[in-house]
C-alpha cells in the first residue's frame, strides 16, 4: 500500500503533482475502506459472537453446575 506520507515530497519530482490529484481518491477510498471494514467487522462480530460463544463458553456451564448443585 502506498501512503502519501511515505512518499517524499520533492518539488522536482513530477509525482508530487500526481500525488495531489490521487490522494483525494486514495485517501477517501483508504479512509472509507479502513473505517468501513473495522467498524462493520468489530460491531457485528462482538454482539453475535458473545451471545453464541457464551452458550458454548465454560462461563455458563460453570454456573449451571453450581445451580444444579
Secondary structure in CASP SS format (residue, H / E / C, confidence):
PFRMAT SS
TARGET T0000
AUTHOR 0000-0000-0000
METHOD secondary structure of the structure
MODEL  1
X C 1.00
X C 1.00
X C 1.00
X C 1.00
X C 1.00
X C 1.00
X C 1.00
X C 1.00
X C 1.00
X C 1.00
X C 1.00
X C 1.00
X C 1.00
X C 1.00
X H 1.00
X H 1.00
X H 1.00
X H 1.00
X H 1.00
X H 1.00
X H 1.00
X H 1.00
X H 1.00
X H 1.00
X H 1.00
X H 1.00
X H 1.00
X H 1.00
X H 1.00
X H 1.00
X H 1.00
X H 1.00
X H 1.00
X H 1.00
X H 1.00
X H 1.00
X H 1.00
X H 1.00
X H 1.00
X H 1.00
X H 1.00
X H 1.00
X H 1.00
X H 1.00
X H 1.00
X H 1.00
X H 1.00
X H 1.00
X H 1.00
X H 1.00
X H 1.00
X H 1.00
X H 1.00
X H 1.00
X H 1.00
X H 1.00
X C 1.00
X H 1.00
X H 1.00
X H 1.00
X H 1.00
X H 1.00
X H 1.00
X H 1.00
X H 1.00
X H 1.00
X H 1.00
X H 1.00
X C 1.00
END
